[in-house]
Amino acid sequence: MEEKKYNNYKLFEWFGVITAIIYSLFVALNIGLEFFGFLLLLISALSIGIWAFLNQHRGILLLQFFYTASALIGIVRWWN
């Protein structure tokens, strides 16, 4: 049972990593996908935040709060 829980935690970690990589490419390429990039940043921050919380990585969890705030600022600024 412990192995299955560990694998579920890893899913949050790696899903967050992949969405963060795609986010950074969308923003860096400057091809008009910034809004979707910020959505991916939000998804990534939430996913890695869940992983950090479940594994008690407090520093990473704090960082994800700031990434979440950055994503929300980016979405709001793009929308206006």
GROMACS elastic network, one bead per residue, 0.5 to 0.9 nm:
[ bonds ]
;  ai    aj funct       b0    kb
    1     4     6  0.53542   500
    1     5     6  0.65659   500
    1     6     6  0.88239   500
    2     5     6  0.52057   500
    2     6     6  0.62500   500
    2     7     6  0.87506   500
    3     6     6  0.50631   500
    3     7     6  0.62676   500
    3     8     6  0.87614   500
    4     7     6  0.50813   500
    4     8     6  0.63150   500
    4     9     6  0.87455   500
    5     8     6  0.51033   500
    5     9     6  0.63328   500
    5    10     6  0.87283   500
    6     9     6  0.51218   500
    6    10     6  0.63015   500
    6    11     6  0.87999   500
    7    11     6  0.63369   500
    8    11     6  0.51113   500
    8    12     6  0.68668   500
    9    12     6  0.54070   500
    9    13     6  0.65685   500
    9    14     6  0.89588   500
    9    50     6  0.83206   500
    9    51     6  0.57000   500
    9    52     6  0.89123   500
    9    54     6  0.73045   500
    9    55     6  0.79323   500
   10    14     6  0.60992   500
   10    15     6  0.83195   500
   10    51     6  0.74215   500
   11    14     6  0.53951   500
   11    15     6  0.58553   500
   11    16     6  0.83143   500
   11    47     6  0.87694   500
   11    51     6  0.84009   500
   12    15     6  0.53153   500
   12    16     6  0.60469   500
   12    17     6  0.86073   500
   12    44     6  0.87819   500
   12    46     6  0.88623   500
   12    47     6  0.51206   500
   12    48     6  0.59621   500
   12    49     6  0.84849   500
   12    50     6  0.68820   500
   12    51     6  0.54536   500
   13    16     6  0.52945   500
   13    17     6  0.62996   500
   13    18     6  0.88665   500
   13    44     6  0.87842   500
   13    47     6  0.66545   500
   13    48     6  0.52381   500
   13    49     6  0.85824   500
   13    50     6  0.83340   500
   13    51     6  0.56718   500
   13    52     6  0.81139   500
   14    18     6  0.61239   500
   14    19     6  0.85208   500
   14    47     6  0.86797   500
   14    48     6  0.81049   500
   15    18     6  0.52726   500
   15    19     6  0.61872   500
   15    20     6  0.85330   500
   15    43     6  0.89532   500
   15    44     6  0.71224   500
   15    47     6  0.69069   500
   15    48     6  0.79521   500
   16    19     6  0.52743   500
   16    20     6  0.60678   500
   16    21     6  0.86562   500
   16    40     6  0.88009   500
   16    41     6  0.85059   500
   16    43     6  0.70674   500
   16    45     6  0.66773   500
   16    46     6  0.77080   500
   16    47     6  0.51117   500
   16    48     6  0.51813   500
   16    49     6  0.86735   500
   16    51     6  0.88657   500
   17    20     6  0.51232   500
   17    21     6  0.62713   500
   17    22     6  0.88049   500
   17    44     6  0.67168   500
   17    47     6  0.87323   500
   17    48     6  0.75706   500
   18    21     6  0.51499   500
   18    22     6  0.63664   500
   18    23     6  0.85968   500
   18    44     6  0.78744   500
   19    22     6  0.51495   500
   19    23     6  0.60384   500
   19    24     6  0.86629   500
   19    37     6  0.87539   500
   19    40     6  0.55716   500
   19    41     6  0.68364   500
   19    43     6  0.71875   500
   19    44     6  0.54267   500
   20    24     6  0.61974   500
   20    25     6  0.86676   500
   20    37     6  0.85063   500
   20    40     6  0.65689   500
   20    41     6  0.56889   500
   20    42     6  0.88691   500
   20    43     6  0.83843   500
   20    44     6  0.55572   500
   20    45     6  0.80421   500
   21    24     6  0.52775   500
   21    25     6  0.63837   500
   21    26     6  0.87784   500
   21    41     6  0.89678   500
   22    25     6  0.51321   500
   22    26     6  0.61891   500
   22    27     6  0.87360   500
   22    37     6  0.72287   500
   22    40     6  0.74194   500
   22    41     6  0.87148   500
   23    26     6  0.51765   500
   23    27     6  0.63279   500
   23    28     6  0.85484   500
   23    33     6  0.89578   500
   23    34     6  0.80741   500
   23    36     6  0.75957   500
   23    38     6  0.66392   500
   23    39     6  0.80189   500
   23    40     6  0.54683   500
   23    41     6  0.58054   500
   23    44     6  0.86573   500
   24    27     6  0.52782   500
   24    28     6  0.59221   500
   24    29     6  0.84200   500
   24    37     6  0.70052   500
   24    38     6  0.89945   500
   24    41     6  0.82363   500
   25    28     6  0.50810   500
   25    29     6  0.58527   500
   25    30     6  0.85722   500
   25    37     6  0.80121   500
   26    29     6  0.55447   500
   26    30     6  0.66656   500
   26    31     6  0.71888   500
   26    32     6  0.79321   500
   26    33     6  0.55023   500
   26    34     6  0.59751   500
   26    35     6  0.88597   500
   26    36     6  0.76574   500
   26    37     6  0.54054   500
   26    38     6  0.88508   500
   27    30     6  0.54998   500
   27    31     6  0.78096   500
   27    32     6  0.81824   500
   27    33     6  0.67724   500
   27    34     6  0.51238   500
   27    35     6  0.86158   500
   27    36     6  0.89263   500
   27    37     6  0.60832   500
   27    38     6  0.81969   500
   28    31     6  0.84025   500
   28    34     6  0.86978   500
   29    32     6  0.84034   500
   29    33     6  0.84665   500
   30    33     6  0.70649   500
   30    34     6  0.71535   500
   31    34     6  0.77240   500
   32    35     6  0.77841   500
   32    36     6  0.88766   500
   33    36     6  0.54105   500
   33    37     6  0.60797   500
   33    38     6  0.88022   500
   34    38     6  0.61979   500
   34    39     6  0.86236   500
   34    74     6  0.84427   500
   34    75     6  0.86624   500
   34    78     6  0.80107   500
   35    38     6  0.52200   500
   35    39     6  0.63976   500
   35    40     6  0.87378   500
   35    74     6  0.74988   500
   35    75     6  0.60687   500
   35    78     6  0.64599   500
   35    79     6  0.81066   500
   36    40     6  0.61997   500
   36    41     6  0.85879   500
   36    75     6  0.86622   500
   37    40     6  0.50260   500
   37    41     6  0.61912   500
   37    42     6  0.86767   500
   37    71     6  0.86602   500
   38    42     6  0.61969   500
   38    43     6  0.86079   500
   38    70     6  0.82632   500
   38    71     6  0.50410   500
   38    72     6  0.75090   500
   38    73     6  0.88298   500
   38    74     6  0.60950   500
   38    75     6  0.60302   500
   39    42     6  0.50776   500
   39    43     6  0.62735   500
   39    44     6  0.85335   500
   39    71     6  0.68056   500
   39    72     6  0.82684   500
   39    74     6  0.88511   500
   39    75     6  0.72114   500
   40    44     6  0.59115   500
   40    45     6  0.84398   500
   40    71     6  0.83360   500
   41    45     6  0.60006   500
   41    46     6  0.85262   500
   41    67     6  0.71746   500
   41    68     6  0.72900   500
   41    70     6  0.83821   500
   41    71     6  0.57601   500
   42    45     6  0.51807   500
   42    46     6  0.62151   500
   42    47     6  0.85709   500
   42    67     6  0.72032   500
   42    68     6  0.53363   500
   42    69     6  0.83102   500
   42    70     6  0.82686   500
   42    71     6  0.52460   500
   42    72     6  0.71643   500
   43    46     6  0.52288   500
   43    47     6  0.60909   500
   43    48     6  0.85884   500
   43    68     6  0.83874   500
   43    71     6  0.89985   500
   44    47     6  0.51022   500
   44    48     6  0.60214   500
   44    49     6  0.81402   500
   44    64     6  0.85730   500
   44    67     6  0.86825   500
   44    68     6  0.85508   500
   45    48     6  0.52893   500
   45    49     6  0.56761   500
   45    50     6  0.84597   500
   45    61     6  0.88370   500
   45    63     6  0.85139   500
   45    64     6  0.50003   500
   45    65     6  0.73392   500
   45    66     6  0.85909   500
   45    67     6  0.58842   500
   45    68     6  0.56085   500
   45    71     6  0.85201   500
   46    50     6  0.61328   500
   46    51     6  0.86197   500
   46    64     6  0.70754   500
   46    65     6  0.83745   500
   46    67     6  0.88984   500
   46    68     6  0.71199   500
   47    50     6  0.52410   500
   47    51     6  0.63653   500
   47    52     6  0.86614   500
   47    64     6  0.89924   500
   48    52     6  0.59680   500
   48    53     6  0.84605   500
   48    60     6  0.80348   500
   48    61     6  0.76297   500
   48    64     6  0.69957   500
   49    52     6  0.50031   500
   49    53     6  0.60469   500
   49    54     6  0.85382   500
   49    60     6  0.72626   500
   49    61     6  0.51018   500
   49    62     6  0.81757   500
   49    63     6  0.83551   500
   49    64     6  0.54899   500
   49    65     6  0.76049   500
   50    53     6  0.51004   500
   50    54     6  0.61126   500
   50    55     6  0.85382   500
   50    61     6  0.79214   500
   51    54     6  0.52292   500
   51    55     6  0.61616   500
   51    56     6  0.83819   500
   51    57     6  0.82916   500
   51    61     6  0.83588   500
   52    55     6  0.51671   500
   52    56     6  0.57071   500
   52    58     6  0.67457   500
   52    59     6  0.83497   500
   52    60     6  0.60449   500
   52    61     6  0.52692   500
   52    64     6  0.87109   500
   53    57     6  0.62499   500
   53    58     6  0.70203   500
   53    60     6  0.86251   500
   53    61     6  0.62711   500
   54    57     6  0.79336   500
   55    58     6  0.86517   500
   56    59     6  0.88646   500
   56    60     6  0.89646   500
   56    61     6  0.81882   500
   57    60     6  0.55866   500
   57    61     6  0.61848   500
   57    62     6  0.87965   500
   58    62     6  0.61427   500
   58    63     6  0.86088   500
   59    62     6  0.51834   500
   59    63     6  0.63136   500
   59    64     6  0.87642   500
   60    64     6  0.62637   500
   60    65     6  0.88813   500
   61    64     6  0.51043   500
   61    65     6  0.66032   500
   62    65     6  0.52566   500
   62    66     6  0.68624   500
   62    67     6  0.89668   500
   63    66     6  0.52821   500
   63    67     6  0.63548   500
   63    68     6  0.86727   500
   64    68     6  0.59439   500
   64    69     6  0.84486   500
   65    68     6  0.50718   500
   65    69     6  0.62531   500
   65    70     6  0.86583   500
   66    70     6  0.61066   500
   66    71     6  0.85545   500
   67    71     6  0.60832   500
   67    72     6  0.85796   500
   68    71     6  0.50987   500
   68    72     6  0.62331   500
   68    73     6  0.86151   500
   69    72     6  0.51323   500
   69    73     6  0.61278   500
   69    74     6  0.85478   500
   70    73     6  0.50777   500
   70    74     6  0.60717   500
   70    75     6  0.85770   500
   71    74     6  0.50544   500
   71    75     6  0.61316   500
   71    76     6  0.86008   500
   72    75     6  0.50802   500
   72    76     6  0.60995   500
   72    77     6  0.84601   500
   73    76     6  0.51932   500
   73    77     6  0.59704   500
   73    78     6  0.84077   500
   74    77     6  0.51925   500
   74    78     6  0.59800   500
   74    79     6  0.84576   500
   75    78     6  0.51902   500
   75    79     6  0.60604   500
   75    80     6  0.87091   500
   76    79     6  0.50835   500
   76    80     6  0.62533   500
   77    80     6  0.53020   500
